[in-house]
Amino acid sequence: MALRINDLAAYRTLILSLIRHEGLAGFLKGLGPNVLGIFIYKGNSFFLYENLNRHIMQSKWIGKSYLREFASAAVAAISAQALTYPFDVIKRRYMVLRDRRHQLGHQSH
């Protein structure tokens, strides 16, 4: 799915509107939890990948090959995703609840 020129114009309009109405703080709202999630995911992934590679290299059951690299990367990525998934679920539920509260607040006025 390629990004079209109209899409870029719509994103530009959306970003400018958001900054105009909510300021830069509104535009950057939510950045902290996303950065934390990336930090946890990438940190775990890197840690697991390096340790798996070292362990496999020491055991010599798979020689230095693309298969070893692929297997280490796959196991590390799946494990890191499993570790960070609960945080993603909490973040999404919080966003849904916040949106529902926001919508209910506007309906009562």
N, C-alpha and C positions, 0 to 999 in steps of 0.2 A: 504494500500500500504506500504509494509515493505521496509526498507532501506537495500540494499544488500551490500556486501563487495565491489563490483565493484563501486557502487555509492560512498562509502566512499573514495575510492582511487581517483575517479574523483574529488570529492570535495577537497580533500587534494591537488591534482595537481592544481586545479583552484585557490585555496587560495594562494598557494606558488607562482604561476605564477603572480597573481595579486600583491602580495607584492613585488616580484622581479622587476616587470615593473613599478609599480606606488608607491611603498613604503607603509609604514604603514598608511600614511595619505590617500592614495588612497583606501586602504582596509577599512578604517573607514569612508570614504566619505559617507554622507547620514545618518550617525548614529544620528546626532542631530535632524533632522526632525522626524525620527522614534521614538526617545525617547520622544520628545515633544508630538507626537500623542498618544503614550501610556500613558503619564502623563495626558493628557486631557481626554482620554477615561476612564482610571481607576479612576481618580479623580472624574469625573462626575458620574460614575457608583457607586462608594462607597458612595458618598454624597447622591445620589438619593435613593439607597438601604437603608441606615440608616434612612433617613427621612421618607421614605415610611413605613418602619417597625415601627418606633415610632408613626407615624400617625395612622396606622392600629391598633397598640396595644392600643392607647388611645381611639379609637372609639369603640373597642370591637366588631366590626361586624364580624370579623373572629378571633376565638380563637387562642392561640398559637398552630401552626400546621405546617406541612410540606407544606401545601397548601399556607399558608401566606408567608412562606419563598420563595417558588417557585414563587409566584405571584410578590413579591417584587423584586426578582432577575431578573425575566423576564422583568418587566417594566423598571427597572434600566438599564439593558443591552440594550434594544431596544432604550431607550431614549439617552443613552450615544452614541450608534452607530449613531443615527440620528444627534446628535450634532457634531460628529467628521467626518461624511461622507463628508461634503464639503471640509475639509482639505485633505482628501484622494484623492478626485477628483482633486484638485489643484496640489497635489504632483504628481499624475500620469500624468496629462497633461504636467506639467513641465518636467518630465522625458522623455516623448515622444517627446516634442519639442526639448529638448537638444539632444536627440539621432538623430533626423532628421537633426538638424544643424551640428552635428558631422559627419554624413554620407555625407551631402552635401559638407562639407569642404574637405573631403577626395576625393570626386568625381572630384572636380575642379582642383586638383593637377595633 
